[in-house]
Amino acid sequence: MKTLLLTLMVVTIVCLDLGYTLVCLGGSGPYKDVVCAKDQTICYRYIVWPIKSRMLIMRGCTSSCPERNNNLCCSTDRCNK
């Protein structure tokens, strides 16, 4: 009986997410889920114009909100769509 309880406890600990990590969309396209580091608690999205006629949207994880025009910062999973 003790062995069964110990096994169930180990399985429960392994299956549970003991520490929450944020998931953001990352890159400049195509966007993929990025699991943020523990100290990165913010998802960001900002727009850059490397060429006048071409817009580029950057997304990812950060520990502080980048100070840029046209940026979005949020703190829930995949909120930087």
N, CA, C and O atoms as CSV, one atom per row, in Angstrom:
chain,resi,resn,atom,element,x,y,z
A,1,MET,N,N,0.824,-1.199,0.000
A,1,MET,CA,C,0.000,0.000,0.000
A,1,MET,C,C,0.870,1.265,0.000
A,1,MET,O,O,0.583,2.235,-0.702
A,2,LYS,N,N,1.940,1.228,0.808
A,2,LYS,CA,C,2.833,2.387,0.852
A,2,LYS,C,C,3.505,2.608,-0.502
A,2,LYS,O,O,3.704,3.745,-0.929
A,3,THR,N,N,3.850,1.517,-1.165
A,3,THR,CA,C,4.486,1.630,-2.473
A,3,THR,C,C,3.539,2.269,-3.479
A,3,THR,O,O,3.954,3.107,-4.279
A,4,LEU,N,N,2.279,1.882,-3.442
A,4,LEU,CA,C,1.285,2.455,-4.344
A,4,LEU,C,C,1.117,3.949,-4.086
A,4,LEU,O,O,1.077,4.740,-5.028
A,5,LEU,N,N,1.020,4.337,-2.823
A,5,LEU,CA,C,0.884,5.756,-2.485
A,5,LEU,C,C,2.108,6.550,-2.919
A,5,LEU,O,O,1.979,7.658,-3.440
A,6,LEU,N,N,3.273,5.999,-2.712
A,6,LEU,CA,C,4.503,6.683,-3.111
A,6,LEU,C,C,4.561,6.833,-4.630
A,6,LEU,O,O,4.949,7.887,-5.135
A,7,THR,N,N,4.182,5.796,-5.352
A,7,THR,CA,C,4.163,5.855,-6.814
A,7,THR,C,C,3.180,6.909,-7.298
A,7,THR,O,O,3.506,7.695,-8.188
A,8,LEU,N,N,1.986,6.936,-6.729
A,8,LEU,CA,C,0.988,7.940,-7.110
A,8,LEU,C,C,1.473,9.352,-6.813
A,8,LEU,O,O,1.224,10.273,-7.592
A,9,MET,N,N,2.158,9.526,-5.699
A,9,MET,CA,C,2.671,10.843,-5.349
A,9,MET,C,C,3.740,11.292,-6.354
A,9,MET,O,O,3.743,12.450,-6.772
A,10,VAL,N,N,4.627,10.405,-6.738
A,10,VAL,CA,C,5.674,10.741,-7.703
A,10,VAL,C,C,5.057,11.079,-9.056
A,10,VAL,O,O,5.463,12.053,-9.690
A,11,VAL,N,N,4.093,10.300,-9.501
A,11,VAL,CA,C,3.428,10.565,-10.778
A,11,VAL,C,C,2.722,11.912,-10.740
A,11,VAL,O,O,2.778,12.668,-11.710
A,12,THR,N,N,2.064,12.217,-9.640
A,12,THR,CA,C,1.373,13.503,-9.499
A,12,THR,C,C,2.354,14.661,-9.579
A,12,THR,O,O,2.084,15.648,-10.263
A,13,ILE,N,N,3.466,14.563,-8.907
A,13,ILE,CA,C,4.464,15.641,-8.918
A,13,ILE,C,C,5.036,15.822,-10.322
A,13,ILE,O,O,5.231,16.953,-10.767
A,14,VAL,N,N,5.303,14.732,-11.014
A,14,VAL,CA,C,5.861,14.817,-12.364
A,14,VAL,C,C,4.853,15.429,-13.328
A,14,VAL,O,O,5.227,16.217,-14.197
A,15,CYS,N,N,3.581,15.074,-13.184
A,15,CYS,CA,C,2.553,15.548,-14.115
A,15,CYS,C,C,2.136,16.993,-13.871
A,15,CYS,O,O,1.719,17.679,-14.804
A,16,LEU,N,N,2.241,17.457,-12.653
A,16,LEU,CA,C,1.845,18.832,-12.352
A,16,LEU,C,C,2.932,19.802,-12.768
A,16,LEU,O,O,4.121,19.495,-12.686
A,17,ASP,N,N,2.518,20.963,-13.210
A,17,ASP,CA,C,3.469,22.027,-13.513
A,17,ASP,C,C,3.717,22.767,-12.207
A,17,ASP,O,O,2.894,23.581,-11.789
A,18,LEU,N,N,4.837,22.492,-11.566
A,18,LEU,CA,C,5.101,23.071,-10.253
A,18,LEU,C,C,5.474,24.545,-10.324
A,18,LEU,O,O,5.338,25.255,-9.328
A,19,GLY,N,N,5.930,25.012,-11.447
A,19,GLY,CA,C,6.256,26.424,-11.610
A,19,GLY,C,C,5.661,26.927,-12.904
A,19,GLY,O,O,5.867,26.324,-13.956
A,20,TYR,N,N,4.932,28.015,-12.845
A,20,TYR,CA,C,4.279,28.537,-14.041
A,20,TYR,C,C,5.279,29.294,-14.896
A,20,TYR,O,O,6.040,30.117,-14.387
A,21,THR,N,N,5.281,29.021,-16.180
A,21,THR,CA,C,6.080,29.793,-17.126
A,21,THR,C,C,5.158,30.333,-18.208
A,21,THR,O,O,4.243,29.646,-18.661
A,22,LEU,N,N,5.403,31.542,-18.606
A,22,LEU,CA,C,4.596,32.233,-19.604
A,22,LEU,C,C,4.913,31.698,-20.999
A,22,LEU,O,O,6.058,31.358,-21.295
A,23,VAL,N,N,3.897,31.626,-21.847
A,23,VAL,CA,C,4.070,31.229,-23.243
A,23,VAL,C,C,3.650,32.408,-24.113
A,23,VAL,O,O,2.517,32.881,-24.024
A,24,CYS,N,N,4.561,32.877,-24.950
A,24,CYS,CA,C,4.284,33.997,-25.858
A,24,CYS,C,C,4.478,33.532,-27.294
A,24,CYS,O,O,5.103,32.502,-27.547
A,25,LEU,N,N,3.939,34.296,-28.224
A,25,LEU,CA,C,4.273,34.088,-29.626
A,25,LEU,C,C,5.628,34.744,-29.848
A,25,LEU,O,O,5.887,35.820,-29.310
A,26,GLY,N,N,6.491,34.116,-30.627
A,26,GLY,CA,C,7.826,34.659,-30.798
A,26,GLY,C,C,8.264,34.738,-32.241
A,26,GLY,O,O,7.740,34.032,-33.103
A,27,GLY,N,N,9.228,35.603,-32.500
A,27,GLY,CA,C,9.821,35.748,-33.816
A,27,GLY,C,C,9.185,36.855,-34.630
A,27,GLY,O,O,8.451,37.696,-34.111
A,28,SER,N,N,9.487,36.832,-35.919
A,28,SER,CA,C,8.944,37.845,-36.822
A,28,SER,C,C,8.092,37.202,-37.904
A,28,SER,O,O,7.760,37.858,-38.892
A,29,GLY,N,N,7.737,35.961,-37.746
A,29,GLY,CA,C,6.848,35.248,-38.642
A,29,GLY,C,C,7.575,34.148,-39.381
A,29,GLY,O,O,8.707,34.356,-39.818
A,30,PRO,N,N,6.967,32.985,-39.538
A,30,PRO,CA,C,5.698,32.604,-38.920
A,30,PRO,C,C,5.879,32.477,-37.409
A,30,PRO,O,O,6.914,32.010,-36.934
A,31,TYR,N,N,4.876,32.890,-36.675
A,31,TYR,CA,C,4.984,32.942,-35.221
A,31,TYR,C,C,4.829,31.559,-34.616
A,31,TYR,O,O,3.990,30.767,-35.045
A,32,LYS,N,N,5.647,31.285,-33.619
A,32,LYS,CA,C,5.603,30.005,-32.913
A,32,LYS,C,C,5.541,30.276,-31.424
A,32,LYS,O,O,5.957,31.336,-30.956
A,33,ASP,N,N,5.017,29.305,-30.678
A,33,ASP,CA,C,4.993,29.429,-29.226
A,33,ASP,C,C,6.415,29.402,-28.683
A,33,ASP,O,O,7.240,28.586,-29.095
A,34,VAL,N,N,6.683,30.302,-27.759
A,34,VAL,CA,C,7.973,30.376,-27.089
A,34,VAL,C,C,7.709,30.292,-25.595
A,34,VAL,O,O,6.928,31.079,-25.059
A,35,VAL,N,N,8.350,29.347,-24.915
A,35,VAL,CA,C,8.238,29.259,-23.462
A,35,VAL,C,C,9.258,30.226,-22.882
A,35,VAL,O,O,10.461,30.094,-23.112
A,36,CYS,N,N,8.764,31.191,-22.133
A,36,CYS,CA,C,9.632,32.247,-21.595
A,36,CYS,C,C,10.445,31.730,-20.413
A,36,CYS,O,O,10.036,30.799,-19.720
A,37,ALA,N,N,11.589,32.342,-20.199
A,37,ALA,CA,C,12.389,32.055,-19.011
A,37,ALA,C,C,11.619,32.534,-17.783
A,37,ALA,O,O,10.734,33.382,-17.897
A,38,LYS,N,N,11.950,31.999,-16.620
A,38,LYS,CA,C,11.200,32.337,-15.404
A,38,LYS,C,C,11.214,33.826,-15.095
A,38,LYS,O,O,10.241,34.345,-14.548
A,39,ASP,N,N,12.293,34.527,-15.432
A,39,ASP,CA,C,12.368,35.960,-15.137
A,39,ASP,C,C,11.693,36.813,-16.209
A,39,ASP,O,O,11.588,38.029,-16.048
A,40,GLN,N,N,11.238,36.204,-17.288
A,40,GLN,CA,C,10.553,36.935,-18.358
A,40,GLN,C,C,9.048,36.757,-18.181
A,40,GLN,O,O,8.501,35.700,-18.495
A,41,THR,N,N,8.389,37.787,-17.681
A,41,THR,CA,C,6.971,37.696,-17.326
A,41,THR,C,C,6.082,38.538,-18.228
A,41,THR,O,O,4.903,38.732,-17.930
A,42,ILE,N,N,6.635,39.041,-19.326
A,42,ILE,CA,C,5.880,39.918,-20.223
A,42,ILE,C,C,6.041,39.430,-21.662
A,42,ILE,O,O,7.140,39.093,-22.102
A,43,CYS,N,N,4.912,39.400,-22.388
A,43,CYS,CA,C,4.949,39.174,-23.832
A,43,CYS,C,C,4.934,40.546,-24.495
A,43,CYS,O,O,4.267,41.460,-24.011
A,44,TYR,N,N,5.666,40.698,-25.602
A,44,TYR,CA,C,5.657,41.986,-26.300
A,44,TYR,C,C,5.369,41.787,-27.775
A,44,TYR,O,O,5.571,40.708,-28.332
A,45,ARG,N,N,4.895,42.848,-28.388
A,45,ARG,CA,C,4.730,42.919,-29.845
A,45,ARG,C,C,5.021,44.355,-30.238
A,45,ARG,O,O,4.418,45.281,-29.697
A,46,TYR,N,N,5.933,44.546,-31.167
A,46,TYR,CA,C,6.158,45.896,-31.675
A,46,TYR,C,C,6.405,45.858,-33.174
A,46,TYR,O,O,6.816,44.845,-33.739
A,47,ILE,N,N,6.140,46.989,-33.788
A,47,ILE,CA,C,6.217,47.117,-35.239
A,47,ILE,C,C,7.437,47.941,-35.610
A,47,ILE,O,O,7.669,49.013,-35.049
A,48,VAL,N,N,8.210,47.437,-36.554
A,48,VAL,CA,C,9.343,48.202,-37.094
A,48,VAL,C,C,9.151,48.316,-38.603
A,48,VAL,O,O,8.509,47.475,-39.232
A,49,TRP,N,N,9.712,49.353,-39.151
A,49,TRP,CA,C,9.642,49.605,-40.594
A,49,TRP,C,C,11.061,49.632,-41.145
A,49,TRP,O,O,11.617,50.714,-41.336
A,50,PRO,N,N,11.674,48.454,-41.411
A,50,PRO,CA,C,13.045,48.449,-41.928
A,50,PRO,C,C,13.146,49.071,-43.325
A,50,PRO,O,O,14.176,49.635,-43.694
A,51,ILE,N,N,12.075,48.958,-44.080
A,51,ILE,CA,C,11.972,49.570,-45.407
A,51,ILE,C,C,10.649,50.324,-45.409
A,51,ILE,O,O,9.669,49.827,-44.853
A,52,LYS,N,N,10.589,51.483,-46.003
A,52,LYS,CA,C,9.384,52.318,-45.937
A,52,LYS,C,C,8.104,51.572,-46.282
A,52,LYS,O,O,7.073,51.782,-45.642
A,53,SER,N,N,8.156,50.715,-47.273
A,53,SER,CA,C,6.935,50.059,-47.725
A,53,SER,C,C,6.710,48.684,-47.086
A,53,SER,O,O,5.761,47.986,-47.445
A,54,ARG,N,N,7.565,48.295,-46.151
A,54,ARG,CA,C,7.462,46.953,-45.562
A,54,ARG,C,C,7.429,47.037,-44.047
A,54,ARG,O,O,8.359,47.553,-43.426
A,55,MET,N,N,6.348,46.525,-43.449
A,55,MET,CA,C,6.203,46.513,-42.000
A,55,MET,C,C,6.662,45.153,-41.468
A,55,MET,O,O,6.389,44.121,-42.081
A,56,LEU,N,N,7.355,45.154,-40.335
A,56,LEU,CA,C,7.816,43.934,-39.699
A,56,LEU,C,C,7.325,43.948,-38.260
A,56,LEU,O,O,7.562,44.913,-37.533
A,57,ILE,N,N,6.646,42.892,-37.844
A,57,ILE,CA,C,6.131,42.803,-36.477
A,57,ILE,C,C,7.000,41.821,-35.705
A,57,ILE,O,O,7.141,40.664,-36.102
A,58,MET,N,N,7.578,42.279,-34.607
A,58,MET,CA,C,8.435,41.460,-33.754
A,58,MET,C,C,7.645,41.057,-32.512
A,58,MET,O,O,6.901,41.865,-31.957
A,59,ARG,N,N,7.807,39.806,-32.077
A,59,ARG,CA,C,7.100,39.292,-30.906
A,59,ARG,C,C,8.044,38.431,-30.081
A,59,ARG,O,O,8.976,37.829,-30.613
A,60,GLY,N,N,7.792,38.379,-28.771
A,60,GLY,CA,C,8.604,37.526,-27.923
A,60,GLY,C,C,8.357,37.750,-26.449
A,60,GLY,O,O,7.350,38.336,-26.051
A,61,CYS,N,N,9.301,37.270,-25.637
A,61,CYS,CA,C,9.249,37.369,-24.178
A,61,CYS,C,C,10.262,38.406,-23.709
A,61,CYS,O,O,11.293,38.620,-24.347
A,62,THR,N,N,9.957,39.041,-22.596
A,62,THR,CA,C,10.891,40.009,-22.030
A,62,THR,C,C,10.631,40.158,-20.537
A,62,THR,O,O,9.582,39.753,-20.034
A,63,SER,N,N,11.589,40.738,-19.840
A,63,SER,CA,C,11.404,41.002,-18.415
A,63,SER,C,C,10.895,42.419,-18.171
A,63,SER,O,O,10.393,42.721,-17.088
A,64,SER,N,N,11.022,43.287,-19.174
A,64,SER,CA,C,10.466,44.644,-19.065
A,64,SER,C,C,9.950,45.061,-20.438
A,64,SER,O,O,10.449,44.610,-21.469
A,65,CYS,N,N,8.961,45.914,-20.432
A,65,CYS,CA,C,8.318,46.316,-21.679
A,65,CYS,C,C,9.254,47.212,-22.497
A,65,CYS,O,O,9.713,48.234,-21.988
A,66,PRO,N,N,9.549,46.850,-23.758
A,66,PRO,CA,C,10.412,47.700,-24.584
A,66,PRO,C,C,9.764,49.065,-24.823
A,66,PRO,O,O,8.576,49.145,-25.134
A,67,GLU,N,N,10.524,50.108,-24.681
A,67,GLU,CA,C,9.987,51.450,-24.897
A,67,GLU,C,C,10.132,51.806,-26.366
A,67,GLU,O,O,11.148,52.356,-26.790
A,68,ARG,N,N,9.111,51.488,-27.127
A,68,ARG,CA,C,9.078,51.761,-28.563
A,68,ARG,C,C,7.686,52.240,-28.917
A,68,ARG,O,O,6.720,51.978,-28.200
A,69,ASN,N,N,7.597,52.940,-30.026
A,69,ASN,CA,C,6.281,53.294,-30.543
A,69,ASN,C,C,5.623,52.031,-31.078
A,69,ASN,O,O,6.306,51.076,-31.449
A,70,ASN,N,N,4.328,52.027,-31.116
A,70,ASN,CA,C,3.556,50.904,-31.662
A,70,ASN,C,C,3.848,49.589,-30.955
A,70,ASN,O,O,3.914,48.546,-31.606
A,71,ASN,N,N,4.025,49.614,-29.638
A,71,ASN,CA,C,4.286,48.362,-28.949
A,71,ASN,C,C,3.093,47.943,-28.100
A,71,ASN,O,O,2.256,48.762,-27.722
A,72,LEU,N,N,3.040,46.656,-27.814
A,72,LEU,CA,C,2.027,46.073,-26.951
A,72,LEU,C,C,2.756,45.203,-25.955
A,72,LEU,O,O,3.618,44.409,-26.332
A,73,CYS,N,N,2.421,45.342,-24.691
A,73,CYS,CA,C,2.972,44.480,-23.657
A,73,CYS,C,C,1.811,43.887,-22.873
A,73,CYS,O,O,0.850,44.588,-22.556
A,74,CYS,N,N,1.897,42.595,-22.558
A,74,CYS,CA,C,0.828,41.914,-21.838
A,74,CYS,C,C,1.431,40.748,-21.057
A,74,CYS,O,O,2.604,40.424,-21.239
A,75,SER,N,N,0.647,40.125,-20.201
A,75,SER,CA,C,1.231,39.109,-19.323
A,75,SER,C,C,0.391,37.837,-19.208
A,75,SER,O,O,0.415,37.178,-18.169
A,76,THR,N,N,-0.341,37.486,-20.248
A,76,THR,CA,C,-1.050,36.209,-20.271
A,76,THR,C,C,-0.573,35.406,-21.480
A,76,THR,O,O,-0.026,35.968,-22.429
A,77,ASP,N,N,-0.779,34.107,-21.442
A,77,ASP,CA,C,-0.298,33.239,-22.517
A,77,ASP,C,C,-0.818,33.672,-23.887
A,77,ASP,O,O,-2.012,33.905,-24.074
A,78,ARG,N,N,0.104,33.772,-24.829
A,78,ARG,CA,C,-0.187,34.088,-26.243
A,78,ARG,C,C,-1.003,35.368,-26.425
A,78,ARG,O,O,-1.797,35.471,-27.360
A,79,CYS,N,N,-0.813,36.318,-25.553
A,79,CYS,CA,C,-1.583,37.573,-25.619
A,79,CYS,C,C,-1.008,38.554,-26.638
A,79,CYS,O,O,-1.636,39.575,-26.917
A,80,ASN,N,N,0.158,38.276,-27.195
A,80,ASN,CA,C,0.805,39.208,-28.127
A,80,ASN,C,C,0.508,38.866,-29.583
A,80,ASN,O,O,1.399,38.906,-30.431
A,81,LYS,N,N,-0.740,38.531,-29.867
A,81,LYS,CA,C,-1.160,38.197,-31.248
A,81,LYS,C,C,-1.111,39.408,-32.130
A,81,LYS,O,O,-1.427,39.321,-33.317
